Amino acid sequence: MATQNVIVMRHGDRMDNFEELWVMKAERPWDPPLHQDGKIRAFCTGQKIRSNMDFPIHRVFVSPFLRCVQTAAEVVRALCDVADHNGESNVLLSNSESVIIDPSKVKVSIEYGLCEMLNLVAVRAAAAPKDGDFKFSISQYESELPAGTVDNTVEPVYKKLPEWEETLESARARYVEVVKALADKYPSENLLLVTHGEGVGSIFTDLNKDSTVLEVAYCGHLYAKRTIQFGENQSFTAGEFVYEKQTGVVSAAK
């Protein structure tokens, strides 16, 4: 009996929450990058996951929004750092600038189904594209990820973005569907999914039916696992995901 581990994480600190004038000048105001603090937070979170979890991350899936891609890039650098972090001094590094990575450790793919909730609840009205077209350049955003880590052979669960003005209920169902689909697609691998606050909250409440999520901090994440029984011809039987723990997810009883 094997165990599959999955971590679902929110992106780091977004630029438009720190630089108010950024939106006025931006070509893509709906798609802010990370603030420098967000890059540092993402890298440090990756270090903590590597140090504190007793399993390796094999594969990362990420929302196509730039703040998520840049978060994934920093986390992957921490996960792929060639240095041994057991007591080594560079575990204390706060950024990835001097890190040397082994890109074979983790593979990364962009997944449309992990994208932001596409409505005016999540996308600020002043910044939303007038025609509802978010115009993502996947190849351009893949270049943000560490060289050698991108896996272009992966077929995404969602081949395109959801329709603009999706409902809150459909977005929450989407996140749950995509997480299970990705886990079923790679049952022998441990996954890290970089998404948005609503994505983390949706998975948390799906695993904790009597709770409601009040807030998900930047780089807040949850950890869940399930058992996998492998059979013949690549068949497998999976148990239900069991919630283990969280960091930065504030919840209350319903």
C-alpha positions as CSV (number, residue, x, y, z in Angstrom):
1,M,0.0,0.0,0.0
2,A,1.5,3.3,-1.1
3,T,0.7,6.9,0.0
4,Q,0.2,9.8,-2.3
5,N,0.8,13.3,-0.8
6,V,-0.7,16.5,-2.1
7,I,0.0,20.1,-1.1
8,V,-2.3,22.9,-2.3
9,M,-0.8,26.4,-2.0
10,R,-1.8,30.0,-2.5
11,H,0.6,32.4,-4.4
12,G,2.8,34.9,-2.7
13,D,2.4,38.7,-2.2
14,R,1.0,40.3,-5.3
15,M,2.4,43.6,-6.6
16,D,-0.8,45.5,-6.9
17,N,-1.4,45.2,-3.1
18,F,1.9,47.0,-2.5
19,E,2.3,49.4,-5.4
20,E,-1.0,51.2,-6.0
21,L,0.3,53.0,-9.1
22,W,1.3,49.7,-10.8
23,V,-2.3,49.0,-12.0
24,M,-2.5,52.4,-13.7
25,K,0.6,51.7,-15.8
26,A,0.2,48.0,-16.4
27,E,-0.5,46.5,-19.8
28,R,-2.1,43.5,-18.1
29,P,-3.6,45.0,-14.9
30,W,-5.5,41.8,-14.2
31,D,-2.3,39.7,-13.9
32,P,0.0,41.3,-11.4
33,P,3.5,39.8,-10.8
34,L,4.8,39.0,-7.3
35,H,6.2,41.8,-5.2
36,Q,9.8,41.1,-4.1
37,D,8.4,40.2,-0.6
38,G,6.3,37.6,-2.4
39,K,9.3,36.0,-4.1
40,I,11.1,35.8,-0.7
41,R,8.1,34.3,1.0
42,A,7.6,31.7,-1.8
43,F,11.3,30.6,-1.7
44,C,11.3,30.4,2.1
45,T,8.0,28.4,2.0
46,G,9.6,26.0,-0.5
47,Q,12.6,25.6,1.9
48,K,10.2,24.8,4.8
49,I,8.3,22.2,2.8
50,R,11.5,20.5,1.8
51,S,12.8,20.5,5.3
52,N,9.6,19.7,7.2
53,M,7.8,17.2,5.0
54,D,9.0,13.6,5.1
55,F,8.3,13.0,1.4
56,P,9.7,14.6,-1.8
57,I,7.6,16.6,-4.3
58,H,7.8,15.0,-7.7
59,R,5.5,17.3,-9.8
60,V,4.2,20.8,-9.6
61,F,1.1,22.1,-11.3
62,V,0.4,25.9,-11.4
63,S,-2.3,28.4,-12.3
64,P,-1.4,30.4,-15.5
65,F,-1.6,33.7,-13.6
66,L,1.8,35.3,-13.4
67,R,1.8,35.6,-9.6
68,C,1.3,31.8,-9.3
69,V,4.0,31.0,-12.0
70,Q,6.5,33.2,-10.2
71,T,5.6,31.6,-6.8
72,A,6.0,28.1,-8.3
73,A,9.4,29.2,-9.7
74,E,10.7,30.2,-6.3
75,V,9.3,27.1,-4.6
76,V,10.8,24.8,-7.2
77,R,14.2,26.5,-6.8
78,A,14.1,25.7,-3.1
79,L,12.9,22.1,-3.8
80,C,15.6,21.5,-6.4
81,D,18.5,23.1,-4.5
82,V,21.5,20.8,-4.7
83,A,22.7,21.8,-1.2
84,D,21.9,19.5,1.6
85,H,19.6,21.4,4.0
86,N,20.2,19.3,7.0
87,G,22.0,21.8,9.1
88,E,23.7,23.5,6.3
89,S,24.1,27.3,6.5
90,N,22.4,28.1,3.2
91,V,19.1,26.8,4.5
92,L,18.9,30.3,6.0
93,L,19.0,32.0,2.6
94,S,16.0,34.3,2.1
95,N,16.2,34.3,-1.7
96,S,17.1,32.0,-4.6
97,E,19.7,34.2,-6.3
98,S,22.7,32.0,-5.4
99,V,20.9,28.7,-5.4
100,I,22.2,26.0,-7.8
101,I,19.5,23.5,-8.7
102,D,19.1,20.0,-10.1
103,P,16.2,20.4,-12.5
104,S,15.6,16.6,-12.7
105,K,14.2,16.6,-9.1
106,V,10.8,18.3,-10.0
107,K,8.7,18.7,-13.1
108,V,6.4,21.7,-13.6
109,S,3.3,22.2,-15.8
110,I,0.8,25.0,-16.1
111,E,-2.8,23.9,-15.5
112,Y,-5.7,26.2,-16.6
113,G,-8.0,24.5,-14.1
114,L,-6.1,26.0,-11.2
115,C,-6.7,29.5,-12.4
116,E,-8.2,32.4,-10.4
117,M,-12.0,32.4,-10.0
118,L,-13.0,34.2,-13.2
119,N,-15.6,36.7,-11.9
120,L,-15.7,40.1,-10.3
121,V,-15.6,38.6,-6.9
122,A,-11.9,37.7,-7.4
123,V,-10.8,39.9,-10.3
124,R,-11.0,43.5,-9.5
125,A,-13.5,45.4,-11.7
126,A,-11.1,48.2,-12.5
127,A,-8.5,45.7,-13.7
128,A,-10.6,43.1,-15.4
129,P,-10.3,42.8,-19.2
130,K,-13.3,44.5,-20.8
131,D,-13.8,41.6,-23.3
132,G,-13.2,38.8,-20.7
133,D,-10.1,37.7,-22.6
134,F,-7.1,37.2,-20.3
135,K,-4.7,36.6,-23.1
136,F,-2.2,34.3,-21.5
137,S,1.1,33.4,-23.3
138,I,1.9,30.0,-21.8
139,S,5.3,29.8,-23.5
140,Q,6.3,33.2,-22.2
141,Y,5.2,32.3,-18.7
142,E,7.0,28.9,-18.8
143,S,10.2,30.9,-19.3
144,E,9.7,32.2,-15.8
145,L,10.2,28.7,-14.5
146,P,13.7,27.3,-13.8
147,A,15.4,25.9,-16.9
148,G,14.9,22.2,-17.4
149,T,11.9,21.9,-15.0
150,V,9.1,22.4,-17.5
151,D,7.3,19.3,-18.7
152,N,5.6,20.1,-22.0
153,T,4.3,16.5,-22.5
154,V,1.6,16.9,-19.9
155,E,-2.0,17.2,-21.1
156,P,-3.8,19.7,-18.9
157,V,-7.1,18.8,-17.3
158,Y,-8.6,22.1,-18.6
159,K,-7.5,22.8,-22.1
160,K,-8.5,26.5,-21.7
161,L,-9.6,28.9,-19.1
162,P,-13.1,28.6,-17.7
163,E,-15.7,31.1,-19.0
164,W,-15.6,34.6,-17.7
165,E,-18.1,35.3,-14.9
166,E,-18.2,31.8,-13.6
167,T,-20.2,31.4,-10.4
168,L,-18.6,30.9,-7.0
169,E,-20.1,27.5,-6.8
170,S,-18.8,26.3,-10.1
171,A,-15.3,27.7,-9.3
172,R,-15.2,25.8,-6.1
173,A,-16.4,22.6,-7.8
174,R,-13.7,23.2,-10.4
175,Y,-10.9,23.3,-7.9
176,V,-12.0,20.1,-6.2
177,E,-12.4,18.4,-9.6
178,V,-9.0,19.4,-10.9
179,V,-7.1,18.4,-7.8
180,K,-8.6,14.9,-7.9
181,A,-8.0,14.6,-11.6
182,L,-4.4,15.6,-11.3
183,A,-3.8,13.2,-8.4
184,D,-5.5,10.4,-10.3
185,K,-3.3,11.2,-13.4
186,Y,-0.1,10.8,-11.3
187,P,-1.0,8.3,-8.5
188,S,2.6,7.3,-7.9
189,E,3.8,10.9,-7.5
190,N,3.5,13.6,-4.7
191,L,2.1,16.8,-6.0
192,L,2.3,20.5,-5.2
193,L,-0.5,22.6,-6.7
194,V,0.0,26.4,-6.8
195,T,-3.3,28.2,-7.1
196,H,-5.3,31.1,-5.5
197,G,-6.9,31.7,-2.1
198,E,-10.3,30.4,-3.3
199,G,-8.6,27.3,-4.6
200,V,-7.0,26.5,-1.2
201,G,-10.2,27.3,0.6
202,S,-12.3,25.1,-1.6
203,I,-10.1,22.1,-1.0
204,F,-9.9,22.8,2.7
205,T,-13.7,22.9,3.1
206,D,-14.1,19.8,0.9
207,L,-11.9,17.9,3.3
208,N,-13.3,19.6,6.4
209,K,-17.1,19.7,5.8
210,D,-17.9,21.3,9.1
211,S,-15.6,24.3,8.6
212,T,-15.6,27.5,6.6
213,V,-12.5,29.3,5.5
214,L,-12.1,32.9,6.6
215,E,-8.7,33.7,5.1
216,V,-5.8,32.1,3.3
217,A,-2.5,33.9,3.8
218,Y,0.0,34.5,1.0
219,C,1.7,31.1,0.4
220,G,-0.8,29.5,2.9
221,H,-1.2,25.8,2.1
222,L,-2.7,22.6,3.2
223,Y,-1.4,19.0,3.1
224,A,-3.6,16.0,2.4
225,K,-2.8,12.4,1.6
226,R,-4.5,9.2,0.5
227,T,-3.6,5.5,0.1
228,I,-3.0,4.0,-3.3
229,Q,-3.2,0.3,-4.0
230,F,-1.6,-0.6,-7.4
231,G,-2.9,-3.5,-9.5
232,E,-2.0,-4.9,-12.8
233,N,-1.6,-3.0,-16.1
234,Q,-1.1,0.3,-14.3
235,S,-4.5,0.1,-12.6
236,F,-4.9,1.4,-9.0
237,T,-7.4,1.9,-6.3
238,A,-7.3,5.1,-4.3
239,G,-8.6,5.9,-0.9
240,E,-10.3,9.2,0.0
241,F,-8.0,12.1,0.6
242,V,-7.5,12.8,4.3
243,Y,-6.7,16.2,5.6
244,E,-3.4,16.4,7.6
245,K,-2.5,20.0,8.4
246,Q,-2.3,23.6,7.2
247,T,-0.2,26.7,7.4
248,G,-1.8,30.1,7.0
249,V,-5.4,28.9,6.5
250,V,-7.8,30.5,9.0
251,S,-11.1,28.7,9.4
252,A,-14.0,28.5,11.8
253,A,-16.8,25.9,12.5
254,K,-19.9,26.4,10.4
